[in-house]
């Protein structure tokens, strides 16, 4: 099964975005995911990892919830 981590910047107020993505992934993949963990960070971070592999980094990619979900699907 797949483990997903969503690391988000606490001081930047990215909790809502992280929770929305977490909810979307759980709705899409449900029991096929081992976990979708929210990981606190700072310095503007918003990264998504599946089984330790980077799937999304806001420094490199434009935020698109559907595209991130599709990328996670490659690991499920």
Backbone as a chain_set.jsonl record, in Angstrom:
{"seq": "XXXXXXXXXXXXXXXXXXXXXXXXXXXXXXXXXXXXXXXXXXXXXXXXXXXXXXXXXXXXXXXXXXXXXXXXXXXX", "coords": {"N": [[0.837, -1.184, 0.0], [0.282, 2.331, -0.326], [1.955, 5.116, 1.094], [1.341, 8.433, 1.824], [2.665, 11.677, 2.185], [1.991, 14.966, 3.11], [3.592, 17.808, 3.25], [3.45, 20.913, 4.735], [3.534, 24.507, 5.031], [3.234, 25.892, 8.12], [3.305, 28.583, 9.306], [2.608, 30.019, 7.024], [-0.019, 29.559, 6.589], [-1.074, 27.305, 5.241], [-2.571, 25.129, 5.966], [-5.328, 24.636, 5.382], [-5.282, 24.123, 2.594], [-3.675, 21.831, 2.587], [-5.294, 20.059, 4.053], [-7.541, 19.939, 2.371], [-6.435, 18.694, 0.113], [-5.651, 16.28, 1.278], [-8.179, 15.229, 1.955], [-9.275, 14.967, -0.632], [-7.56, 13.032, -1.754], [-8.035, 10.836, -0.06], [-10.729, 10.447, -0.586], [-10.641, 9.748, -3.275], [-8.891, 7.47, -3.42], [-9.156, 5.998, -1.084], [-9.213, 3.063, 0.801], [-7.057, 1.993, -0.487], [-4.859, 3.403, 0.102], [-2.304, 3.498, 2.504], [-1.788, 5.491, 4.376], [-2.393, 9.027, 4.717], [-0.573, 11.475, 5.558], [-0.32, 14.539, 7.333], [2.274, 16.775, 7.484], [3.975, 19.022, 9.408], [5.635, 22.068, 8.528], [7.869, 24.753, 7.553], [9.022, 27.888, 6.164], [7.678, 28.328, 3.751], [7.113, 25.887, 2.57], [5.468, 23.408, 0.588], [4.95, 20.342, -0.096], [4.453, 17.173, -1.629], [4.679, 13.762, -1.077], [4.956, 10.404, -2.16], [5.336, 7.297, -0.9], [7.871, 8.155, -0.109], [8.919, 9.353, -2.379], [9.167, 12.32, -4.238], [6.307, 13.957, -5.374], [5.05, 16.323, -5.79], [6.118, 19.691, -5.622], [5.859, 22.883, -4.537], [7.684, 24.784, -5.242], [8.588, 24.039, -7.694], [6.447, 23.247, -9.269], [3.17, 24.088, -10.544], [0.362, 24.481, -8.499], [-2.048, 22.027, -8.667], [-4.685, 20.316, -7.869], [-5.978, 18.085, -9.05], [-4.001, 17.098, -10.817], [-2.01, 16.391, -8.984], [-3.346, 14.388, -7.6], [-3.656, 12.508, -9.673], [-0.958, 11.878, -10.049], [-0.403, 10.613, -7.638], [-1.972, 8.417, -8.016], [-0.405, 6.861, -9.712], [1.188, 5.503, -7.97], [-0.478, 3.953, -6.487]], "CA": [[0.0, 0.0, 0.0], [1.003, 3.587, -0.507], [1.965, 6.114, 2.15], [1.46, 9.785, 1.279], [2.944, 12.753, 3.132], [1.777, 16.32, 2.624], [4.304, 18.736, 4.137], [2.921, 22.25, 4.471], [4.047, 25.594, 5.861], [2.292, 26.314, 9.154], [3.197, 30.04, 9.394], [2.038, 30.571, 5.785], [-1.455, 29.307, 6.576], [-1.39, 26.325, 4.203], [-3.277, 23.986, 6.54], [-6.567, 24.371, 4.637], [-4.929, 23.486, 1.318], [-3.2, 20.485, 2.884], [-6.453, 19.253, 4.443], [-8.361, 19.723, 1.178], [-5.759, 17.685, -0.697], [-5.762, 15.025, 2.02], [-9.561, 14.781, 1.782], [-9.441, 14.553, -2.03], [-6.846, 11.769, -1.958], [-8.751, 9.779, 0.647], [-11.979, 10.207, -1.309], [-10.322, 9.095, -4.552], [-8.184, 6.193, -3.312], [-9.663, 5.301, 0.094], [-8.479, 1.996, 1.486], [-5.856, 1.619, -1.233], [-3.765, 4.155, 0.705], [-1.98, 3.114, 3.875], [-2.014, 6.697, 5.161], [-2.145, 10.34, 4.128], [-0.139, 12.211, 6.742], [0.003, 15.955, 7.262], [3.563, 17.004, 8.138], [4.172, 20.457, 9.574], [6.895, 22.62, 8.063], [7.927, 26.214, 7.517], [9.76, 28.444, 5.025], [6.882, 28.3, 2.53], [7.086, 24.545, 1.988], [4.268, 22.621, 0.304], [5.456, 19.21, -0.862], [3.698, 15.932, -1.516], [5.516, 12.6, -1.339], [4.32, 9.085, -2.144], [6.364, 6.307, -0.573], [9.157, 8.832, -0.003], [9.271, 9.973, -3.647], [8.513, 13.616, -4.461], [5.257, 13.982, -6.386], [4.754, 17.735, -6.015], [6.842, 20.686, -4.839], [5.343, 24.17, -5.016], [8.795, 25.552, -5.785], [8.856, 23.579, -9.049], [5.219, 22.935, -9.984], [1.977, 24.877, -10.273], [-0.57, 23.676, -7.714], [-3.218, 21.51, -9.369], [-5.112, 19.19, -7.049], [-6.259, 16.937, -9.911], [-2.723, 16.567, -11.307], [-1.351, 15.74, -7.848], [-4.101, 13.156, -7.369], [-3.268, 11.571, -10.741], [0.416, 11.428, -9.767], [-0.503, 9.653, -6.54], [-2.552, 7.209, -8.613], [0.673, 6.053, -10.283], [1.781, 4.717, -6.883], [-1.504, 3.113, -5.844]], "C": [[0.877, 1.241, 0.0], [0.854, 4.501, 0.705], [2.214, 7.482, 1.521], [1.739, 10.753, 2.421], [2.707, 14.087, 2.44], [2.448, 17.244, 3.638], [3.898, 20.152, 3.756], [3.481, 23.258, 5.463], [2.968, 26.055, 6.834], [2.179, 27.843, 9.207], [2.538, 30.678, 8.166], [0.531, 30.344, 5.685], [-1.892, 28.313, 5.516], [-2.135, 25.096, 4.721], [-4.536, 23.643, 5.75], [-6.281, 23.659, 3.322], [-4.483, 22.044, 1.553], [-4.368, 19.565, 3.254], [-7.352, 18.965, 3.245], [-7.751, 18.65, 0.282], [-5.85, 16.322, -0.028], [-7.154, 14.42, 1.818], [-9.795, 14.25, 0.363], [-8.766, 13.21, -2.296], [-7.552, 10.612, -1.272], [-10.075, 9.449, -0.034], [-11.718, 9.415, -2.584], [-9.799, 7.666, -4.369], [-8.542, 5.373, -2.076], [-8.725, 4.278, 0.699], [-7.249, 1.52, 0.724], [-4.637, 2.389, -0.754], [-3.556, 3.662, 2.13], [-2.224, 4.288, 4.809], [-1.789, 7.921, 4.292], [-1.854, 11.256, 5.311], [0.108, 13.677, 6.425], [1.256, 16.181, 8.098], [3.79, 18.508, 8.209], [5.565, 20.876, 9.115], [6.854, 24.134, 8.136], [8.645, 26.649, 6.25], [9.013, 28.307, 3.703], [6.734, 26.947, 1.879], [5.651, 24.06, 1.724], [4.72, 21.537, -0.654], [4.588, 17.995, -0.599], [4.634, 14.802, -1.916], [4.677, 11.332, -1.266], [5.425, 8.06, -1.97], [7.764, 6.918, -0.598], [9.611, 9.54, -1.266], [8.495, 11.278, -3.833], [7.532, 13.516, -5.623], [4.944, 15.421, -6.767], [5.603, 18.584, -5.082], [6.436, 22.044, -5.38], [6.442, 25.064, -5.582], [9.041, 25.214, -7.255], [7.594, 23.437, -9.906], [4.108, 23.915, -9.633], [0.978, 23.977, -9.552], [-1.798, 23.323, -8.542], [-3.626, 20.224, -8.652], [-5.36, 17.934, -7.893], [-4.968, 16.295, -10.421], [-1.971, 15.844, -10.195], [-2.031, 14.398, -7.578], [-3.749, 12.094, -8.423], [-1.863, 11.023, -10.501], [0.431, 10.403, -8.637], [-1.046, 8.333, -7.068], [-1.51, 6.303, -9.244], [1.312, 5.146, -9.233], [0.803, 3.729, -6.261], [-1.658, 1.818, -6.611]], "O": [[2.071, 1.179, 0.295], [-0.233, 4.639, 1.266], [3.177, 7.667, 0.777], [1.131, 10.666, 3.487], [3.168, 14.307, 1.32], [1.943, 17.441, 4.743], [3.992, 20.541, 2.592], [3.854, 22.91, 6.583], [1.918, 26.548, 6.421], [1.066, 28.365, 9.159], [1.97, 31.765, 8.267], [-0.119, 30.882, 4.789], [-2.973, 28.458, 4.946], [-2.309, 24.125, 3.986], [-4.786, 22.469, 5.476], [-6.965, 22.696, 2.975], [-4.866, 21.142, 0.808], [-4.417, 18.417, 2.811], [-7.872, 17.856, 3.118], [-8.464, 17.798, -0.248], [-6.1, 15.318, -0.695], [-7.28, 13.227, 1.541], [-10.434, 13.214, 0.179], [-9.326, 12.352, -2.978], [-7.658, 9.524, -1.839], [-10.491, 8.29, -0.054], [-12.485, 8.516, -2.931], [-10.219, 6.755, -5.084], [-8.26, 4.176, -2.028], [-7.591, 4.589, 1.063], [-6.475, 0.718, 1.247], [-3.511, 2.08, -1.145], [-4.515, 3.438, 2.869], [-2.789, 4.126, 5.891], [-1.096, 7.868, 3.276], [-2.767, 11.747, 5.975], [0.671, 14.016, 5.385], [1.298, 15.825, 9.276], [3.796, 19.188, 7.183], [6.54, 20.145, 9.285], [5.933, 24.722, 8.703], [8.851, 25.834, 5.351], [9.637, 28.184, 2.649], [6.274, 26.86, 0.74], [4.749, 24.276, 2.533], [4.859, 21.764, -1.856], [4.06, 17.809, 0.497], [5.296, 14.865, -2.951], [3.798, 11.204, -0.414], [6.337, 7.967, -2.792], [8.721, 6.286, -1.047], [10.604, 10.267, -1.23], [7.287, 11.318, -3.602], [7.878, 13.053, -6.71], [4.614, 15.711, -7.917], [5.788, 18.252, -3.911], [6.645, 22.329, -6.559], [6.155, 26.003, -6.324], [9.634, 26.01, -7.983], [7.669, 23.501, -11.134], [4.108, 24.502, -8.551], [0.774, 22.831, -9.954], [-2.496, 24.2, -9.051], [-2.991, 19.181, -8.811], [-4.985, 16.835, -7.484], [-4.86, 15.069, -10.451], [-1.362, 14.802, -10.434], [-1.359, 13.392, -7.353], [-3.568, 10.923, -8.092], [-1.609, 9.839, -10.724], [1.194, 9.437, -8.679], [-0.635, 7.261, -6.624], [-1.709, 5.09, -9.306], [1.914, 4.129, -9.578], [1.209, 2.782, -5.588], [-2.47, 0.972, -6.237]]}, "num_chains": 1, "name": "protein.A"}
